[in-house]
């Protein structure tokens, strides 16, 4: 089979179906930003290696294997210990650059990709990373022993074949314009770490790293300490240069974030990412803030924030009725919560792709109508995006309650002894599952408002391990879910919203979405041949999901709220698309 070769150092780019193939970089629908580059723009080129940073994590961990369904791995273990074939850029919507793989080639028929590995790539035990390790990693992660998200994500990959020590081919089941980038996300595991037989059970064996850090010490549920591998093979590679500068990264675990904040102010750790508006507004104070020993700031980002919301588990009979879901959604008073609970720090989520060009507008576009016709989607479903009520006064909120009551009355619901019953004479009583006590103050007024419609809402905060177990088995009526999205979403949507993940334990389809039209749109989005097609498909997907009331939309913020002790040097340039803690650990250094 003749292969298309592209030599980036000669700046030769081959354009095929609007996708740009370059042997050291991958980008979807546009030219990659970096060619023949020394390092990414968002690093500090004067940074020095050394020093220690301590951060916090919430909850616990019980395993050193981050690839299993039935265990909790320590924070940051994936990012710090497992390099991937290619690595994503943080200032482009969808670009990957050479890491373990130094180059790749796409077959003429676009049904396979060949990766050539960097000859200097090494595991932390000094053994070379070979194509056999890459094949082992793929087969292990797509086996029944691993978390099902990997099988879903790479479901279009038929298999892998080793050509020689440094060359491997991945074969595709069908053409997928993004699949070569997706398999570039493959974390590389050492065959010397765990055998396929021991993989699902040996949860305490320290991984052999392919990434920049090893595990120095840990105590289950209390702390983990990562130490920088000073012989890290990729330290001078452009996609890693001036990155991962700390000699030691310690993570302390706390089961109460209020306690964790007090520990931070007492100097027990160096950096904190705050997700709680009340704490951010009221508790980040004291002498260390006044004298600037602790810096409190917000980092702007352009992340596609996706959506957070109170998910209805439609597998439950109570939520099979869209009218009940709609009425409950209307009753949530975001404006009151934002003013009285969140200190006006948030914006209302308006899309499954909030803060992004992928968000559908209220009115249906001609491109969406054309796509819906091509996909044979019932035109009745392609309607303007529903606008949730804006309640800027008690009078406006009363109108929302009246509207919700009319929806229930017209759908056959009725009140008996101040409680709501369904047309099937079932009491509408909802059990809401929580992992963080902070949400109790948000659910309390929501519960009171639902009570005015006769709806009973009970909520319970459980231990994180039990919470994860119940999520994995969809054992809840409602819960808080978050669907962060990339700038170019693809096959990961299968695990969130597709029918194939409806009954797969451990997938992220928490609302229980099983919709043939949604499946067709996701398929179109994944296999879009250019950026314009992807955006149109995302708009149509957003419209259908939004109008089905699968969750009560919450809120989002377009900044990262962080605080840290003034002993670090930051790069001058922020990336566009990033998670705050990952960015700090990747690019900051000591003064």
C-alpha positions in Angstrom: 0.0 0.0 0.0 1.5 3.3 -1.0 1.5 5.8 1.9 1.2 9.6 1.7 4.3 11.1 3.3 4.5 14.6 4.4 7.8 16.2 5.5 7.1 19.1 7.8 10.7 20.4 7.8 10.2 21.1 4.1 6.9 22.8 4.9 5.0 20.6 2.5 1.4 20.2 3.4 -1.1 17.9 1.7 -4.7 19.0 1.8 -7.2 16.2 1.6 -10.9 16.6 2.3 -10.0 19.8 4.2 -7.8 18.0 6.7 -4.2 18.8 6.9 -1.8 15.9 7.3 1.7 16.7 8.6 4.0 14.0 9.9 4.8 15.7 13.2 1.5 17.4 13.8 -2.2 16.8 13.3 -4.9 19.5 13.0 -8.5 19.3 12.1 -9.8 21.8 9.5 -7.0 24.3 9.6 -3.2 24.6 9.4 -1.4 23.7 12.6 0.0 26.7 14.4 3.4 25.2 15.1 5.9 24.1 12.4 9.5 23.6 13.1 9.0 25.0 16.5 11.3 25.0 19.6 8.5 25.1 22.2 4.9 26.1 22.7 4.2 29.8 23.1 2.5 29.4 26.5 5.6 28.1 28.3 8.2 30.2 30.1 11.4 29.8 28.1 13.5 31.0 31.0 12.0 28.5 33.5 14.4 26.4 35.5 13.9 22.9 36.9 13.7 22.4 40.6 11.6 23.0 43.7 8.5 21.5 45.1 4.8 22.3 44.8 2.0 20.9 47.0 -1.7 21.0 46.0 -4.9 19.5 47.3 -7.5 17.0 46.1 -11.0 16.2 47.3 -12.1 12.8 48.5 -9.9 9.8 48.4 -8.2 7.2 46.1 -7.8 3.5 46.5 -5.8 2.4 43.4 -2.7 3.3 41.5 -4.3 2.0 38.3 -6.2 4.9 36.6 -7.6 2.8 33.8 -10.1 0.7 35.7 -13.8 1.1 36.2 -14.1 0.0 39.8 -11.4 2.0 41.5 -10.4 5.6 42.3 -7.0 6.6 41.1 -5.0 9.5 42.6 -5.2 12.9 41.1 -2.9 13.8 38.2 -1.6 10.3 37.7 -2.6 10.2 34.0 -1.1 13.6 33.2 2.1 13.1 35.1 3.0 9.4 34.5 1.7 8.4 31.1 2.8 10.0 27.9 0.7 9.6 24.7 1.6 9.0 21.1 0.9 12.6 20.3 0.2 15.5 22.7 -2.5 18.2 22.4 -1.7 21.9 22.1 -3.5 24.2 24.6 -3.8 27.2 22.2 -5.5 25.6 19.2 -9.0 24.1 18.9 -7.8 20.6 17.8 -4.1 20.1 17.2 -1.7 17.3 18.3 2.1 17.2 18.1 4.8 14.5 18.2 5.6 12.9 21.5 6.2 9.2 21.8 5.5 9.0 18.1 7.9 11.2 16.1 5.8 11.0 12.9 2.8 9.4 11.3 1.5 8.6 7.8 -2.1 8.2 6.6 -2.9 5.4 4.1 -4.2 6.4 0.7 -7.6 4.8 1.5 -7.7 6.6 4.9 -8.4 3.3 6.6 -5.2 3.1 8.6 -2.5 5.2 10.2 1.1 4.3 10.7 3.1 5.8 13.6 6.9 5.8 13.8 8.1 6.0 17.4 10.8 8.3 18.7 14.0 6.2 19.0 14.9 8.0 22.3 11.5 7.2 24.0 12.1 5.4 27.3 10.1 4.2 30.2 11.2 5.2 33.7 13.0 1.9 34.1 15.2 2.9 31.2 13.7 0.3 28.8 12.9 1.6 25.3 9.3 2.3 24.4 8.5 0.0 21.5 5.7 -0.6 19.1 5.0 -3.8 21.1 4.3 -1.6 24.1 2.0 0.6 22.1 0.0 -2.4 20.8 -0.1 -3.8 24.3 -1.5 -0.5 25.6 -4.2 -0.3 23.0 -5.3 -3.9 23.4 -5.3 -3.7 27.2 -7.3 -0.5 27.3 -9.9 -1.7 24.9 -10.3 -5.0 26.7 -13.1 -5.9 29.1 -10.7 -5.3 32.0 -10.4 -1.6 31.4 -12.8 1.3 31.9 -15.4 1.1 29.1 -14.8 4.7 28.0 -11.7 3.5 26.1 -13.6 0.9 24.1 -16.2 3.5 23.2 -13.7 6.2 22.3 -11.7 3.9 20.0 -14.6 1.8 18.8 -13.8 2.6 15.1 -10.3 1.0 15.4 -10.3 -2.5 14.1 -6.9 -3.5 15.5 -3.1 -2.8 15.5 -0.2 -4.5 13.9 3.5 -4.2 14.8 5.8 -3.7 11.8 9.0 -3.5 13.7 10.3 -2.2 17.0 9.5 1.4 16.1 6.6 1.1 13.7 2.9 0.3 14.3 -0.2 0.4 12.1 -3.7 1.0 13.4 -6.5 -0.2 11.1 -9.9 1.6 11.0 -13.3 0.0 10.6 -14.4 2.9 8.4 -13.2 6.4 7.5 -13.1 8.8 10.4 -11.4 12.1 9.8 -10.4 12.5 13.5 -9.4 8.9 14.3 -5.7 9.3 13.7 -5.8 12.2 16.2 -7.9 10.2 18.7 -5.5 7.2 18.7 -2.7 9.7 19.2 -4.2 10.2 22.7 -3.3 6.6 23.6 -1.4 6.6 26.9 1.6 4.3 26.7 1.9 1.5 29.3 4.9 -0.7 30.0 4.5 -4.4 29.5 6.8 -4.8 32.5 4.2 -3.1 34.8 1.3 -5.4 34.7 0.3 -8.5 32.6 -3.1 -8.6 31.0 -4.1 -11.2 33.6 -3.0 -9.0 36.6 -4.2 -5.7 35.1 -7.7 -5.6 36.7 -6.6 -6.7 40.1 -3.1 -5.4 40.9 -4.2 -2.0 42.0 -1.4 -1.2 44.3 1.6 -1.9 42.0 3.4 1.4 41.1 3.2 2.1 37.4 6.3 2.2 35.3 6.1 5.7 33.8 6.3 6.8 30.2 5.8 10.4 31.3 7.9 12.9 33.2 7.1 11.8 36.8 7.3 8.7 39.0 5.6 7.9 42.3 7.9 8.7 45.2 5.6 7.9 48.1 1.9 7.6 48.8 -0.6 6.7 51.5 -4.0 5.5 50.3 -6.6 8.2 50.7 -4.1 10.7 52.3 -1.4 11.8 50.0 0.7 11.0 46.9 4.1 12.4 46.0 5.3 12.5 42.4 9.0 13.0 41.7 10.4 14.3 38.5 12.3 11.8 36.4 15.6 13.7 35.8 16.4 11.3 33.0 13.0 11.9 31.3 13.5 11.1 27.7 11.4 14.0 26.2 12.7 16.8 28.3 14.1 18.7 25.3 11.4 17.7 22.8 9.5 20.8 21.5 6.2 19.5 22.8 7.7 19.1 26.3 10.4 21.7 26.4 10.3 24.1 29.4 7.5 22.1 30.9 7.1 19.9 34.0 9.6 21.9 36.0 8.9 21.0 39.6 11.2 18.3 41.1 8.3 17.2 43.3 4.5 17.4 43.2 2.7 16.5 46.4 -1.1 16.1 46.5 -2.8 16.1 49.9 -6.3 14.7 50.2 -9.2 16.4 52.1 -12.7 15.1 52.6 -14.0 18.6 53.4 -13.1 21.5 51.1 -13.8 24.0 53.9 -11.1 22.3 56.0 -8.9 22.2 52.9 -9.2 25.9 52.4 -8.2 26.6 56.1 -5.2 24.2 55.6 -4.2 26.2 52.5 -4.4 29.5 54.4 -2.3 27.9 57.2 0.4 27.1 54.6 -0.1 23.3 54.3 0.0 23.5 50.5 0.8 26.1 47.9 -2.0 26.3 45.3 -5.7 25.9 45.2 -8.4 25.9 42.4 -11.7 27.2 43.8 -15.0 26.0 42.4 -17.2 27.3 45.2 -18.5 30.8 44.7 -19.3 31.5 48.4 -15.8 30.5 49.5 -14.3 32.6 46.7 -16.3 35.7 47.7 -16.0 35.5 51.5 -13.2 33.2 52.7 -10.2 34.2 50.7 -9.0 36.8 53.2 -6.6 37.3 56.0 -3.1 38.8 56.6 -1.4 36.6 53.9 -3.8 38.0 51.3 -3.4 41.6 52.5 0.4 41.4 52.4 0.3 39.6 49.0 2.0 36.5 50.4 -1.0 34.7 48.9 -2.1 35.8 45.4 -5.9 35.5 44.6 -6.6 35.8 40.9 -8.8 34.6 38.0 -7.3 33.2 34.8 -9.4 33.8 31.6 -10.0 30.9 29.3 -11.8 30.2 26.0 -12.8 26.6 27.0 -15.9 25.1 25.5 -17.5 24.8 29.0 -20.0 22.2 27.8 -22.8 22.0 30.3 -23.4 21.3 34.0 -26.9 20.4 35.2 -29.2 18.4 37.4 -29.6 15.3 35.3 -32.8 13.4 35.2 -32.2 9.6 35.0 -34.8 8.8 32.3 -34.3 5.1 32.9 -36.6 5.7 35.8 -40.2 5.6 34.9 -40.9 8.9 36.8 -38.7 10.8 34.3 -39.8 9.2 31.1 -42.3 12.0 30.7 -40.8 15.2 29.1 -43.6 17.3 30.6 -42.5 16.6 34.1 -38.8 17.3 33.2 -39.8 20.5 31.6 -41.9 21.7 34.6 -39.0 20.9 37.0 -36.5 22.7 34.8 -38.7 25.9 34.8 -38.9 25.9 38.5 -35.2 26.2 39.1 -34.6 29.9 39.8 -31.1 30.5 38.6 -31.2 34.3 39.0 -32.1 34.1 42.6 -29.4 31.5 43.2 -26.8 33.5 41.4 -27.6 36.6 43.4 -28.1 35.1 46.8 -25.8 32.1 46.7 -23.2 32.7 44.0 -22.4 36.4 44.5 -23.2 37.0 40.8 -20.1 35.1 39.7 -21.8 32.8 37.1 -23.6 32.9 33.8 -26.5 30.6 33.0 -25.7 27.6 30.9 -27.4 28.2 27.6 -26.1 25.2 25.6 -24.5 21.8 25.8 -21.5 23.7 24.3 -21.6 26.9 26.3 -18.9 29.5 25.7 -18.3 28.1 22.2 -19.1 28.6 18.6 -20.6 25.1 18.7 -23.6 26.4 20.6 -26.8 26.6 18.6 -28.6 29.9 18.3 -32.3 30.2 19.3 -33.5 30.1 15.7 -32.9 27.2 13.4 -30.4 27.8 10.7 -30.7 26.8 7.0 -27.6 24.6 7.4 -29.3 22.8 10.3 -32.5 22.3 8.3 -30.5 20.9 5.4 -28.6 18.5 7.6 -31.7 17.3 9.3 -33.3 16.5 5.9 -30.2 14.7 4.8 -30.3 12.6 8.0 -34.1 12.0 7.7 -34.8 13.6 11.0 -38.5 14.4 11.6 -39.0 18.1 10.9 -41.2 18.4 13.9 -38.2 18.0 16.1 -36.2 20.7 14.4 -37.6 23.7 16.2 -36.3 26.9 17.8 -34.2 26.4 20.9 -36.3 26.8 24.0 -35.5 29.8 26.1 -35.6 29.2 29.8 -37.4 31.9 31.8 -35.4 34.8 33.3 -36.6 35.6 36.7 -35.4 39.1 37.7 -38.2 39.6 40.3 -40.5 37.6 42.5 -43.4 38.5 40.2 -41.6 37.0 37.2 -40.8 33.9 39.2 -44.5 33.4 40.1 -45.2 33.5 36.3 -42.7 30.6 35.9 -44.4 28.6 38.7 -47.8 29.2 37.0 -46.4 28.0 33.7 -45.0 24.9 35.3 -48.3 24.2 37.0 -50.2 24.5 33.7 -47.8 22.1 32.0 -48.4 19.5 34.7 -52.2 20.0 34.7 -52.4 19.7 31.0 -50.4 16.4 31.2 -52.7 14.7 33.7 -50.8 15.3 36.9 -52.9 16.1 39.9 -52.5 17.2 43.6 -53.7 15.0 46.4 -53.1 16.0 50.0 -50.6 18.7 48.8 -48.5 16.1 46.9 -48.2 15.7 43.2 -49.2 12.4 41.5 -48.6 11.3 37.9 -51.4 10.3 35.5 -50.5 6.7 36.5 -51.3 7.7 40.2 -47.6 7.5 41.3 -46.3 9.9 43.9 -43.7 12.3 42.4 -40.9 11.9 44.9 -37.3 12.4 43.8 -34.1 11.2 45.4 -31.2 13.4 44.5 -27.7 11.9 44.9 -24.8 14.2 45.9 -21.0 13.9 46.5 -20.4 17.4 47.8 -22.2 19.0 50.7 -21.8 22.4 49.0 -24.6 21.6 46.7 -27.0 21.1 49.6 -27.4 24.9 50.0 -28.3 25.1 46.3 -30.8 22.2 46.5 -32.6 23.6 49.6 -34.3 26.5 47.8 -34.9 24.3 44.8 -36.6 21.8 47.0 -38.8 24.5 48.5 -39.9 25.7 45.1 -40.7 22.2 43.9 -42.7 21.7 47.0 -45.0 24.5 45.8 -45.9 22.2 42.9 -46.4 19.2 45.3 -43.1 17.6 44.2 -41.1 15.9 47.0 -37.3 16.3 46.6 -34.9 14.5 49.0 -31.2 14.8 48.7 -28.4 12.9 50.3 -24.6 13.4 50.3 -22.7 10.1 50.3 -19.0 9.1 50.4 -17.2 9.6 47.1 -16.5 5.9 46.6 -20.2 5.0 47.1 -21.2 8.0 44.9 -19.0 6.7 42.0 -20.3 3.2 42.4 -23.9 4.4 42.2 -23.1 6.6 39.2 -21.5 3.7 37.4 -24.6 1.7 37.9 -27.0 4.5 37.2 -28.5 4.1 40.7 -30.0 7.5 41.2 -33.1 9.6 40.3 -31.3 12.9 39.8 -27.7 14.0 40.3 -25.3 16.8 39.4 -23.4 16.0 36.1 -20.9 18.0 34.2 -20.1 17.5 30.5 -17.0 19.6 29.6 -16.4 19.6 25.9 -13.3 20.1 23.7 -13.2 22.6 20.9 -13.7 19.8 18.4 -15.8 17.1 20.1 -15.9 13.7 18.5 -16.1 10.1 19.6 -16.2 11.0 23.3 -19.8 12.0 22.6 -20.7 8.4 22.2 -20.1 7.8 25.9 -22.2 10.8 26.9 -25.2 10.9 24.7 -25.4 7.9 22.3 -27.7 4.9 22.5 -24.6 2.6 22.6 -23.7 3.9 26.1 -27.3 3.8 27.4 -26.9 0.5 29.2 -23.1 0.4 29.6 -22.1 0.7 33.3 -19.4 3.2 33.8 -20.2 5.3 30.7 -21.2 8.9 31.1 -24.7 8.7 29.7 -26.2 9.7 33.0 -29.5 11.0 31.7 -30.1 7.7 29.8 -30.3 9.1 26.3 -31.5 6.6 23.8 -32.5 8.6 20.7 -31.9 7.4 17.1 -31.8 11.0 15.8 -29.2 12.0 18.3 -27.2 8.9 17.3 -27.3 10.0 13.6 -26.2 13.5 14.4 -23.3 12.3 16.6 -22.3 10.0 13.8 -22.3 12.9 11.4 -20.4 15.1 13.8 -17.7 12.5 14.3 -17.2 11.9 10.5 -17.5 15.5 9.4 -15.0 16.3 6.6 -14.4 19.9 7.6 -14.9 22.4 10.4 -18.1 23.9 8.9 -19.8 20.5 8.8 -18.7 19.8 12.4 -20.2 23.1 13.7 -23.5 22.6 11.9 -23.8 19.0 13.3 -22.9 20.4 16.8 -25.6 23.0 16.5 -28.2 20.4 15.6 -27.1 18.1 18.4 -27.3 20.9 20.8 -30.8 21.8 19.7 -32.1 18.3 20.1 -30.5 17.6 23.5 -31.5 21.0 24.8 -35.2 20.8 23.8 -35.6 17.3 25.4 -34.9 18.6 28.9 -32.5 15.8 29.9 -31.2 18.0 32.6 -31.8 21.3 34.5 -29.1 23.6 33.1 -26.9 25.1 35.8 -24.2 27.7 35.2 -20.7 28.2 33.9 -17.8 30.6 34.4 -15.3 31.7 31.8 -12.4 32.1 34.3 -10.4 29.8 36.6 -10.4 31.0 40.2 -7.1 30.2 41.8 -5.0 31.3 44.7 -1.3 30.5 45.4 1.7 31.5 47.5 3.9 34.0 45.8 6.8 31.8 45.1 6.1 30.8 41.5 7.0 32.2 38.1 4.3 32.0 35.4 4.6 32.2 31.7 3.7 35.6 30.2 1.2 34.1 27.7 -1.9 32.1 28.8 -3.1 29.3 26.6 -6.7 29.4 25.3 -8.1 26.0 26.1 -6.9 24.5 29.4 -7.6 23.2 32.8 -6.0 25.4 35.5 -4.3 22.8 37.7 -2.9 20.9 34.7 -1.6 24.1 33.2 0.1 25.1 36.5 1.8 21.8 36.9 2.9 21.8 33.2 4.2 25.3 32.9 4.9 27.1 36.2 8.3 27.0 38.0 9.9 28.3 41.2 11.2 31.8 41.6 
